[in-house]
Amino acid sequence: MRLRNVTGSEQIIAKSNYVCCQPEQLRGKWYSFFQNENPIHIEIGMGKGKFITKMAKLNPSINYIGIEKYSSVLYRAVQKIDKDEQSSVVAVKDDNDGHKRREYPNLVFICMDAREITAVFDEGEVKRIYLNFSDPWPKDRHAKRRLPSREFIGLYDKILSADGRLEFKTDNEGLFRFAMDEVTPAGWQTDQVTWDLHHDPIMVEANVMTEYEEKFAAKGNPIYKYIISR
Ligand SMILES: C[S@@+](CC[C@H](N)C(=O)[O-])C[C@H]1O[C@@H](n2cnc3c(N)ncnc32)[C@H](O)[C@@H]1O
């Protein structure tokens, strides 16, 4: 995702009620942060946050954490949700401690590289991981940077609960074939797979489109998806 560098984006996102700036301090404490025992679902590489924000609105009893590497990209998500709140009929007032309440208390964003994920989540703390339209890194020598690579699955293994799962979708056939080939060597299993999500009556049910998905589906590209677990 190429975006113009936004001057001061780090400072701007740091002020947002939706951005957690010291996430490593919440390792093992995310349930207390959300003040409930609801499951935690994360999206890695959330981009401008269309998918995760919609999921949080649709499912108030799930806690969502969006992770994005670049502050200039996360800035767009923050801008959008701030605008949403300003135009919302729901008043977002400060609480007695002076903390700003969020209209979507089940949503939070983190600006970080997914390589650091085990510093932010404790063993088994996450119930579901979403990877949507991850960067393909087409050169072989960059395979380890691909988010569905076995190296990253090794990290996901540490933070995902025993009954947790990972959902991945993309329109990039090469990346999808690569991802499929990584599942067994990583010690995981494929539970569901489709080579045309939008025409799969079962897997398309309750599908929430991401920004990239909308763009590529509009061009007629098939969308590939798998769900994997251990
Ligand atoms: C192609 S965009 C897809 C955005 C969104 N998920 C969608 O489907 O519309 C991939 C995003 O993943 C982010 N990303 C790539 N590698 C990452 C990493 N190691 N950690 C966190 N985010 C990453 C990129 O910065 C980019 O915003």
Ligand as a Chemical Component Dictionary entry (heavy atoms), coordinates in Angstrom:
data_LIG
# 
_chem_comp.id                   LIG 
_chem_comp.type                 NON-POLYMER 
_chem_comp.pdbx_formal_charge   0 
_chem_comp.three_letter_code    LIG 
# 
loop_
_chem_comp_atom.comp_id 
_chem_comp_atom.atom_id 
_chem_comp_atom.alt_atom_id 
_chem_comp_atom.type_symbol 
_chem_comp_atom.charge 
_chem_comp_atom.model_Cartn_x 
_chem_comp_atom.model_Cartn_y 
_chem_comp_atom.model_Cartn_z 
_chem_comp_atom.pdbx_ordinal 
LIG C1  C1  C 0  -1.890 -4.678 0.663  1  
LIG S1  S1  S 1  -2.278 -3.883 2.151  2  
LIG C2  C2  C 0  -3.874 -4.589 2.600  3  
LIG C3  C3  C 0  -4.639 -3.740 3.558  4  
LIG C4  C4  C 0  -5.948 -4.336 4.088  5  
LIG N1  N1  N 0  -5.720 -5.523 4.876  6  
LIG C5  C5  C 0  -6.913 -4.625 2.963  7  
LIG O1  O1  O 0  -7.161 -5.812 2.684  8  
LIG O2  O2  O -1 -7.459 -3.678 2.392  9  
LIG C6  C6  C 0  -1.174 -4.720 3.274  10 
LIG C7  C7  C 0  -0.912 -3.927 4.556  11 
LIG O3  O3  O 0  -0.133 -4.734 5.431  12 
LIG C8  C8  C 0  0.833  -3.919 6.077  13 
LIG N2  N2  N 0  1.942  -4.779 6.495  14 
LIG C9  C9  C 0  2.801  -5.443 5.692  15 
LIG N3  N3  N 0  3.713  -6.119 6.407  16 
LIG C10 C10 C 0  3.420  -5.879 7.711  17 
LIG C11 C11 C 0  4.008  -6.286 8.933  18 
LIG N4  N4  N 0  5.103  -7.060 8.965  19 
LIG N5  N5  N 0  3.451  -5.864 10.078 20 
LIG C12 C12 C 0  2.359  -5.066 10.077 21 
LIG N6  N6  N 0  1.751  -4.626 8.935  22 
LIG C13 C13 C 0  2.281  -5.036 7.773  23 
LIG C14 C14 C 0  1.217  -2.928 4.995  24 
LIG O4  O4  O 0  1.830  -1.761 5.522  25 
LIG C15 C15 C 0  -0.118 -2.653 4.325  26 
LIG O5  O5  O 0  -0.798 -1.563 4.914  27 
# 
loop_
_chem_comp_bond.comp_id 
_chem_comp_bond.atom_id_1 
_chem_comp_bond.atom_id_2 
_chem_comp_bond.value_order 
_chem_comp_bond.pdbx_ordinal 
LIG C1  S1  SING 1  
LIG S1  C2  SING 2  
LIG S1  C6  SING 3  
LIG C2  C3  SING 4  
LIG C3  C4  SING 5  
LIG C4  N1  SING 6  
LIG C4  C5  SING 7  
LIG C5  O1  DOUB 8  
LIG C5  O2  SING 9  
LIG C6  C7  SING 10 
LIG C7  O3  SING 11 
LIG C7  C15 SING 12 
LIG O3  C8  SING 13 
LIG C8  N2  SING 14 
LIG C8  C14 SING 15 
LIG N2  C9  SING 16 
LIG N2  C13 SING 17 
LIG C9  N3  DOUB 18 
LIG N3  C10 SING 19 
LIG C10 C11 SING 20 
LIG C10 C13 DOUB 21 
LIG C11 N4  SING 22 
LIG C11 N5  DOUB 23 
LIG N5  C12 SING 24 
LIG C12 N6  DOUB 25 
LIG N6  C13 SING 26 
LIG C14 O4  SING 27 
LIG C14 C15 SING 28 
LIG C15 O5  SING 29 
# 
